[in-house]
Amino acid sequence: MMSAASSKAHARAAGTPGGSILAIDYGRARIGLAIADAGVRIAQPLSTLKRINRNEDTRRLREIAREHGVHQIIVGLPLRLDGTRGEMAEEAERFANRVRKQLGVSVELRDERLTSWEAERLLEEELGKKFRENKNARKKNSTDEVTVDSMAAAVILREYLEENSGAEKHT
C-alpha cells in the first residue's frame, strides 16, 4: 500500500492534474481523515485529529489541505439508519459549510451510515486480537497510527471513488 506522501509524489511525477481528495469523518471529539490522489484514486487513512476548537480545527485542516494539494473534500453525513437527519447530521453539515468557506475548496457531503462499523471490521481483519484489546486506546490516538476514525474516513472516500469511477470508465 502506498503512503499518502508517496502517493502525492507519484502523482507529481506522473504529472497528474487535480490534486488530492480529502475525506473527513466528523465527530465532536475527533476528526478522522483519509486521502486519495486524483490520479491514483486509492483511499488511504491519513490521521485522526483531536478536536480543539473551530478555529484551530480549521487551521489544521487548511494546513493538511495545502500539504497534500487537496482540491476536493468529502465530509461524512451521519444520517440515521432510516435515512433521516439528526443532530449530528446537522452539525456535520454546518462543519462542511464552514470548511467550504474557510478553505475555499469544493466540499461535498456523503452518507456515512455504517462506515464506523465497517472500519472496525476492517481493522479487526487486519490487526485481529491486537485491535480488539487496544480498541479504546486506538480511538483516542491522534498520531500516525490508523484509528477507527481515519479508517471510517477511508471507507467514506473509497465509496465515493467507486461511485464516481463508473463515469470515468465509460468516457
C-alpha positions as CSV (number, residue, x, y, z in Angstrom):
1,M,0.0,0.0,0.0
2,M,1.3,3.4,-1.0
3,S,1.6,6.0,1.8
4,A,-0.1,9.4,1.3
5,A,3.2,11.1,0.8
6,S,4.5,8.6,-1.8
7,S,1.1,8.7,-3.5
8,K,1.4,12.5,-3.8
9,A,5.0,12.2,-5.1
10,H,3.8,9.6,-7.6
11,A,1.1,11.9,-8.9
12,R,3.5,14.8,-9.3
13,A,6.0,12.6,-11.2
14,A,3.2,11.3,-13.4
15,G,2.0,14.9,-14.0
16,T,-1.5,14.1,-12.7
17,P,-3.6,17.2,-12.6
18,G,-6.3,17.8,-10.0
19,G,-4.5,17.2,-6.7
20,S,-5.9,15.1,-3.9
21,I,-9.3,14.4,-2.4
22,L,-9.6,14.5,1.4
23,A,-12.4,12.7,3.3
24,I,-13.5,13.7,6.8
25,D,-15.2,11.5,9.3
26,Y,-16.5,14.3,11.5
27,G,-17.1,13.8,15.2
28,R,-17.4,16.0,18.3
29,A,-14.2,14.7,19.9
30,R,-12.2,13.6,16.8
31,I,-11.9,14.1,13.1
32,G,-10.9,11.1,11.0
33,L,-9.0,11.9,7.8
34,A,-8.3,9.9,4.7
35,I,-6.7,10.9,1.4
36,A,-6.7,9.8,-2.2
37,D,-4.7,11.2,-5.1
38,A,-6.8,12.2,-8.0
39,G,-4.6,10.1,-10.3
40,V,-4.1,7.0,-8.1
41,R,-7.7,7.1,-6.7
42,I,-7.0,4.7,-3.8
43,A,-8.4,5.8,-0.4
44,Q,-5.9,5.7,2.5
45,P,-6.3,6.5,6.1
46,L,-4.3,9.7,6.9
47,S,-4.7,10.7,10.5
48,T,-7.1,11.5,13.3
49,L,-7.2,15.0,14.7
50,K,-8.3,15.5,18.3
51,R,-10.8,18.4,18.2
52,I,-9.6,21.6,19.9
53,N,-11.9,24.4,18.8
54,R,-13.4,25.6,15.5
55,N,-10.6,28.0,14.6
56,E,-7.8,25.6,15.5
57,D,-9.5,22.6,13.8
58,T,-10.0,24.7,10.6
59,R,-6.3,25.9,10.7
60,R,-5.1,22.3,10.9
61,L,-7.4,21.2,8.1
62,R,-6.2,24.1,6.0
63,E,-2.5,23.1,6.7
64,I,-3.3,19.5,5.7
65,A,-5.1,20.5,2.6
66,R,-2.2,22.7,1.5
67,E,0.4,20.0,2.3
68,H,-1.5,17.4,0.2
69,G,-2.7,19.6,-2.6
70,V,-6.4,19.0,-1.8
71,H,-8.8,20.2,-4.4
72,Q,-11.9,18.5,-3.0
73,I,-13.2,17.4,0.4
74,I,-15.8,14.8,1.2
75,V,-17.5,15.1,4.6
76,G,-19.3,12.1,6.0
77,L,-23.0,12.9,6.7
78,P,-24.1,10.8,9.7
79,L,-27.7,10.0,8.8
80,R,-29.8,7.8,11.0
81,L,-30.3,4.2,9.8
82,D,-33.7,5.2,8.4
83,G,-32.1,7.9,6.3
84,T,-33.4,10.9,8.3
85,R,-31.2,13.7,9.6
86,G,-30.5,14.0,13.3
87,E,-28.5,16.4,15.4
88,M,-25.1,15.1,14.3
89,A,-26.0,15.3,10.6
90,E,-27.0,19.0,11.1
91,E,-23.7,19.6,12.9
92,A,-21.7,17.8,10.2
93,E,-23.4,20.0,7.6
94,R,-22.6,23.2,9.4
95,F,-19.0,21.9,9.7
96,A,-18.9,21.2,5.9
97,N,-20.2,24.7,5.1
98,R,-17.6,26.3,7.4
99,V,-14.8,24.2,5.8
100,R,-16.0,25.2,2.3
101,K,-16.0,28.9,3.2
102,Q,-12.7,28.9,5.1
103,L,-10.6,26.6,2.8
104,G,-12.1,27.7,-0.5
105,V,-12.3,24.2,-1.9
106,S,-15.2,22.1,-3.1
107,V,-16.9,20.3,-0.2
108,E,-19.4,17.5,-0.7
109,L,-21.5,15.7,1.9
110,R,-21.7,11.9,1.7
111,D,-23.9,9.4,3.5
112,E,-21.7,7.7,6.0
113,R,-24.1,5.2,7.6
114,L,-22.3,2.1,9.0
115,T,-18.9,3.4,8.0
116,S,-17.6,3.2,11.6
117,W,-18.9,-0.3,11.9
118,E,-17.2,-1.3,8.6
119,A,-14.0,0.5,9.7
120,E,-13.9,-1.5,12.9
121,R,-14.5,-4.7,10.9
122,L,-11.6,-3.9,8.5
123,L,-9.3,-3.1,11.4
124,E,-10.1,-6.3,13.2
125,E,-9.5,-8.3,10.0
126,E,-6.2,-6.5,9.5
127,L,-5.0,-6.4,13.1
128,G,-7.1,-9.1,14.8
129,K,-7.0,-9.6,18.5
130,K,-4.5,-6.8,19.0
131,F,-7.0,-4.3,17.7
132,R,-9.8,-5.6,20.0
133,E,-7.6,-5.4,23.0
134,N,-6.5,-1.8,22.2
135,K,-9.8,-0.5,20.8
136,N,-10.3,2.3,23.3
137,A,-6.6,3.4,23.1
138,R,-6.8,3.4,19.3
139,K,-9.8,5.7,19.1
140,K,-8.1,8.3,21.2
141,N,-4.7,8.1,19.5
142,S,-4.1,11.0,17.1
143,T,-0.7,10.1,15.7
144,D,0.1,8.2,12.5
145,E,-1.5,5.0,13.8
146,V,-4.6,4.0,11.9
147,T,-7.7,4.6,14.0
148,V,-11.4,3.8,13.6
149,D,-12.0,7.4,12.7
150,S,-9.3,7.6,10.0
151,M,-10.4,4.2,8.7
152,A,-14.1,5.3,8.6
153,A,-12.9,8.4,6.6
154,A,-11.1,5.9,4.2
155,V,-14.4,3.9,3.8
156,I,-16.3,7.1,3.0
157,L,-13.7,8.1,0.4
158,R,-13.5,4.6,-1.1
159,E,-17.3,4.5,-1.6
160,Y,-17.2,8.0,-3.1
161,L,-14.3,7.0,-5.5
162,E,-16.1,3.8,-6.5
163,E,-19.4,5.7,-7.3
164,N,-17.5,8.3,-9.3
165,S,-15.2,6.0,-11.2
166,G,-18.0,4.5,-13.3
167,A,-18.5,7.7,-15.3
168,E,-14.8,7.9,-16.0
169,K,-14.5,4.3,-17.2
170,H,-17.1,5.0,-19.9
171,T,-15.5,8.2,-21.3
